[in-house]
């Protein structure tokens, strides 16, 4: 959690940029349940923890789980 005590959330578009994926792929991942998103102020927002989880999984997949 950030030092200011508030949770960070990202829009679908921003999350797609961070993950280097098309927005449609992020939207599909949300729709099929692979990526958690929360409705906030009429928009779907993705918690930073979800992006961290995906990026950590991608790092493990790239190095084959070896360090």
DSSP file (Angstrom, degrees, kcal/mol; ACC not computed):
  #  RESIDUE AA STRUCTURE BP1 BP2  ACC     N-H-->O    O-->H-N    N-H-->O    O-->H-N    TCO  KAPPA ALPHA  PHI   PSI    X-CA   Y-CA   Z-CA
    1    1 A X              0   0    0      0, 0.0     6,-0.1     0, 0.0     5,-0.0   0.000 360.0 360.0 360.0 140.9    0.0    0.0    0.0
    2    2 A X    >   -     0   0    0      4,-0.7     3,-1.7     1,-0.1     0, 0.0  -0.163 360.0-110.0 -61.8 159.3    1.3    3.5   -0.8
    3    3 A X  T 3  S+     0   0    0      1,-0.3    -1,-0.1     2,-0.1     0, 0.0   0.759 114.6  64.5 -64.2 -25.6    2.7    5.6    2.1
    4    4 A X  T 3  S-     0   0    0      2,-0.2    -1,-0.3     1,-0.1     3,-0.1   0.488 112.1-116.7 -79.9   0.0   -0.3    8.0    1.9
    5    5 A X  S <  S+     0   0    0     -3,-1.7     2,-0.3     1,-0.3    -2,-0.1   0.403  77.5 113.4  86.2  -3.3   -2.6    5.2    2.9
    6    6 A X        -     0   0    0      1,-0.0    -4,-0.7    -5,-0.0    -1,-0.3  -0.784  66.8-117.3-104.3 150.0   -4.7    5.1   -0.2
    7    7 A X        -     0   0    0     -2,-0.3     2,-0.4    -6,-0.1    -1,-0.0  -0.548  25.9-125.3 -81.7 146.4   -4.8    2.2   -2.7
    8    8 A X        -     0   0    0     -2,-0.2    40,-2.4     2,-0.0     2,-0.3  -0.764  28.6-177.9 -93.8 137.5   -3.6    2.7   -6.2
    9    9 A X  E     -A   47   0A   0     -2,-0.4     2,-0.4    38,-0.2    38,-0.2  -0.946  10.2-152.3-131.0 152.4   -5.9    1.8   -9.1
   10   10 A X  E     -A   46   0A   0     36,-2.6    36,-3.4    -2,-0.3     2,-0.0  -0.958  18.1-119.3-127.1 144.8   -5.3    1.9  -12.8
   11   11 A X  E  >  -A   45   0A   0     -2,-0.4     4,-2.8    34,-0.2     5,-0.2  -0.295  35.5-106.4 -70.0 165.0   -7.7    2.3  -15.7
   12   12 A X  H  > S+     0   0    0     32,-0.5     4,-2.3     1,-0.2     5,-0.2   0.910 122.1  50.6 -59.7 -42.3   -7.9   -0.5  -18.3
   13   13 A X  H  > S+     0   0    0      2,-0.2     4,-1.7     1,-0.2    -1,-0.2   0.918 112.5  44.4 -63.7 -45.2   -6.0    1.7  -20.7
   14   14 A X  H  > S+     0   0    0      2,-0.2     4,-2.4     1,-0.2    -2,-0.2   0.893 112.7  52.0 -68.2 -40.3   -3.2    2.5  -18.3
   15   15 A X  H  X S+     0   0    0     -4,-2.8     4,-2.6     1,-0.2    -2,-0.2   0.897 107.7  52.9 -62.1 -39.9   -3.0   -1.1  -17.2
   16   16 A X  H  X>S+     0   0    0     -4,-2.3     5,-2.6    -5,-0.2     4,-0.7   0.900 109.1  49.4 -61.8 -40.7   -2.7   -2.2  -20.8
   17   17 A X  H ><5S+     0   0    0     -4,-1.7     3,-0.7     3,-0.2    -2,-0.2   0.931 111.9  47.9 -63.7 -45.6    0.2    0.2  -21.3
   18   18 A X  H 3<5S+     0   0    0     -4,-2.4    -2,-0.2     1,-0.2    -1,-0.2   0.897 116.8  42.7 -61.6 -41.8    2.0   -1.1  -18.2
   19   19 A X  H 3<5S-     0   0    0     -4,-2.6    -1,-0.2    -5,-0.2    -2,-0.2   0.504 108.5-124.8 -83.8  -4.8    1.5   -4.7  -19.2
   20   20 A X  T <<5S+     0   0    0     -4,-0.7     2,-0.3    -3,-0.7    -3,-0.2   0.922  70.1 123.0  57.9  47.1    2.4   -3.9  -22.9
   21   21 A X  S   <S-     0   0    0     -5,-2.6    -1,-0.2    -6,-0.1     2,-0.1  -0.888  70.1 -94.4-129.2 159.4   -0.9   -5.4  -24.1
   22   22 A X    >>  -     0   0    0     -2,-0.3     4,-1.4     1,-0.1     3,-0.9  -0.475  36.2-117.6 -69.8 150.2   -3.8   -4.1  -26.1
   23   23 A X  H 3> S+     0   0    0      1,-0.3     4,-2.7     2,-0.2     5,-0.2   0.840 114.9  61.1 -56.2 -34.5   -6.7   -2.7  -24.1
   24   24 A X  H 3> S+     0   0    0      1,-0.2     4,-2.2     2,-0.2    -1,-0.3   0.856 101.3  52.3 -64.1 -34.1   -8.9   -5.4  -25.6
   25   25 A X  H <> S+     0   0    0     -3,-0.9     4,-2.1     2,-0.2    -1,-0.2   0.885 110.8  47.2 -68.8 -38.0   -6.7   -8.1  -24.0
   26   26 A X  H  X S+     0   0    0     -4,-1.4     4,-2.0     2,-0.2    -2,-0.2   0.919 112.0  50.3 -68.4 -43.3   -7.0   -6.5  -20.6
   27   27 A X  H  X S+     0   0    0     -4,-2.7     4,-2.4     1,-0.2    -2,-0.2   0.899 110.9  49.5 -60.8 -40.7  -10.8   -6.1  -21.0
   28   28 A X  H  X S+     0   0    0     -4,-2.2     4,-2.6     2,-0.2     6,-0.2   0.913 107.6  53.7 -65.0 -42.5  -11.0   -9.8  -22.0
   29   29 A X  H  X>S+     0   0    0     -4,-2.1     5,-2.0     1,-0.2     6,-1.7   0.876 111.1  46.9 -60.5 -37.4   -8.9  -10.8  -19.0
   30   30 A X  H ><5S+     0   0    0     -4,-2.0     3,-0.9     4,-0.2    -1,-0.2   0.935 111.6  51.1 -66.6 -46.4  -11.3   -8.9  -16.7
   31   31 A X  H 3<5S+     0   0    0     -4,-2.4    -2,-0.2     1,-0.2    -1,-0.2   0.870 113.7  42.9 -61.5 -39.8  -14.4  -10.4  -18.5
   32   32 A X  H 3<5S-     0   0    0     -4,-2.6    -1,-0.2    -5,-0.1    -2,-0.2   0.473 117.5-109.0 -89.8  -1.4  -13.2  -14.0  -18.1
   33   33 A X  T <<5S+     0   0    0     -3,-0.9    -3,-0.2    -4,-0.5    -4,-0.1   0.594  86.8 116.5  90.3  11.4  -12.0  -13.6  -14.6
   34   34 A X  S   <S+     0   0    0     -5,-2.0     2,-0.4    -6,-0.2    -4,-0.2   0.702  80.2  39.0 -81.0 -20.5   -8.2  -13.7  -15.1
   35   35 A X  S    S-     0   0    0     -6,-1.7     2,-0.3    -7,-0.1    -2,-0.3  -0.997  82.1-134.0-135.0 128.7   -7.8  -10.1  -13.9
   36   36 A X        +     0   0    0     -2,-0.4    11,-0.4    -3,-0.1     2,-0.3  -0.642  27.4 174.5 -85.3 136.4   -9.8   -8.5  -11.0
   37   37 A X        -     0   0    0     -2,-0.3     2,-0.4     9,-0.2     9,-0.2  -0.975  16.9-147.4-137.7 152.4  -11.3   -5.1  -11.5
   38   38 A X  E     -B   45   0A   0      7,-3.3     7,-2.9    -2,-0.3     2,-0.4  -0.957  21.1-118.3-123.0 137.7  -13.5   -3.0   -9.3
   39   39 A X  E     +B   44   0A   0     -2,-0.4     2,-0.4     5,-0.2     5,-0.2  -0.621  40.4 169.4 -73.8 126.8  -16.2   -0.5  -10.3
   40   40 A X  E >   -B   43   0A   0      3,-3.3     3,-1.9    -2,-0.4    -2,-0.0  -0.975  65.6 -16.7-140.7 123.5  -15.3    3.0   -9.1
   41   41 A X  T 3  S-     0   0    0     -2,-0.4     3,-0.1     1,-0.3    -1,-0.0   0.857 128.8 -50.3  51.1  40.7  -17.1    6.2  -10.2
   42   42 A X  T 3  S+     0   0    0      1,-0.2     2,-0.3     0, 0.0    -1,-0.3   0.554 122.1  96.5  80.0   7.2  -18.7    4.4  -13.1
   43   43 A X  E <  S- B   0  40A   0     -3,-1.9    -3,-3.3    -5,-0.1     2,-0.6  -0.915  76.1-116.9-126.8 154.1  -15.4    3.0  -14.4
   44   44 A X  E     - B   0  39A   0     -2,-0.3   -32,-0.5    -5,-0.2     2,-0.4  -0.815  36.7-172.3 -87.6 124.1  -13.6   -0.4  -14.0
   45   45 A X  E     -AB  11  38A   0     -7,-2.9    -7,-3.3    -2,-0.6     2,-0.5  -0.939  16.2-139.8-121.0 143.5  -10.4    0.1  -12.2
   46   46 A X  E     -A   10   0A   0    -36,-3.4   -36,-2.6    -2,-0.4    -9,-0.2  -0.872  22.7-122.4-104.2 125.5   -7.7   -2.5  -11.7
   47   47 A X  E >>  -A    9   0A   0     -2,-0.5     4,-1.2   -11,-0.4     3,-1.1  -0.348  18.1-124.1 -64.4 145.4   -5.9   -2.6   -8.3
   48   48 A X  H 3> S+     0   0    0    -40,-2.4     4,-2.5     1,-0.3     5,-0.2   0.830 110.5  65.0 -57.9 -32.5   -2.1   -2.2   -8.4
   49   49 A X  H 3> S+     0   0    0    -41,-0.3     4,-2.2     1,-0.2    -1,-0.3   0.837  98.1  53.9 -61.9 -32.2   -1.8   -5.5   -6.6
   50   50 A X  H <> S+     0   0    0     -3,-1.1     4,-2.3     2,-0.2    -1,-0.2   0.907 109.0  47.3 -68.2 -41.6   -3.3   -7.2   -9.6
   51   51 A X  H  X S+     0   0    0     -4,-1.2     4,-2.8     2,-0.2     5,-0.2   0.902 111.2  51.8 -66.4 -39.5   -0.8   -5.8  -11.9
   52   52 A X  H  X S+     0   0    0     -4,-2.5     4,-2.4     1,-0.2     5,-0.2   0.918 109.4  50.5 -60.7 -43.2    2.0   -6.7   -9.5
   53   53 A X  H  X S+     0   0    0     -4,-2.2     4,-2.1     2,-0.2    -2,-0.2   0.925 113.1  45.0 -60.9 -46.1    0.7  -10.3   -9.4
   54   54 A X  H  X S+     0   0    0     -4,-2.3     4,-2.1     1,-0.2    -2,-0.2   0.916 114.0  48.4 -65.5 -43.5    0.6  -10.5  -13.2
   55   55 A X  H  X S+     0   0    0     -4,-2.8     4,-1.9     2,-0.2    -1,-0.2   0.870 110.9  50.8 -67.3 -36.2    4.1   -9.0  -13.6
   56   56 A X  H  X S+     0   0    0     -4,-2.4     4,-1.9    -5,-0.2    -1,-0.2   0.902 110.6  49.7 -66.4 -40.6    5.6  -11.3  -11.0
   57   57 A X  H  X S+     0   0    0     -4,-2.1     4,-2.1    -5,-0.2    -2,-0.2   0.869 109.5  51.5 -65.0 -36.6    4.1  -14.3  -12.7
   58   58 A X  H  X S+     0   0    0     -4,-2.1     4,-2.0     2,-0.2    -1,-0.2   0.868 107.6  52.7 -68.2 -36.5    5.5  -13.1  -16.1
   59   59 A X  H  X S+     0   0    0     -4,-1.9     4,-1.7     2,-0.2     6,-0.3   0.905 110.4  47.4 -65.8 -41.0    8.9  -12.7  -14.6
   60   60 A X  H  X>S+     0   0    0     -4,-1.9     5,-1.8     1,-0.2     4,-0.5   0.907 111.4  51.2 -65.7 -41.4    8.8  -16.3  -13.2
   61   61 A X  H  <5S+     0   0    0     -4,-2.1     3,-0.4     1,-0.2    -2,-0.2   0.863 108.2  52.6 -65.2 -35.7    7.6  -17.6  -16.6
   62   62 A X  H  <5S+     0   0    0     -4,-2.0    -1,-0.2     1,-0.2    -2,-0.2   0.889 116.1  36.8 -69.5 -39.6   10.4  -15.8  -18.5
   63   63 A X  H ><5S-     0   0    0     -4,-1.7     3,-1.4    -5,-0.1    -1,-0.2   0.353 111.0-116.0 -96.9   8.4   13.2  -17.3  -16.4
   64   64 A X  T 3<5 -     0   0    0     -4,-0.5    -3,-0.2    -3,-0.4    -4,-0.1   0.701  66.4 -64.2  69.8  19.5   11.6  -20.6  -16.0
   65   65 A X  T 3 <S+     0   0    0     -5,-1.8     2,-0.3     1,-0.3    -1,-0.3   0.549 107.0 124.3  81.5   6.8   11.3  -20.2  -12.2
   66   66 A X    <         0   0    0     -3,-1.4    -1,-0.3    -6,-0.3    -3,-0.0  -0.769 360.0 360.0-102.5 146.9   15.0  -20.2  -11.7
   67   67 A X              0   0    0     -2,-0.3    -1,-0.1    -3,-0.1    -3,-0.0   0.362 360.0 360.0-122.8 360.0   17.0  -17.4  -10.1
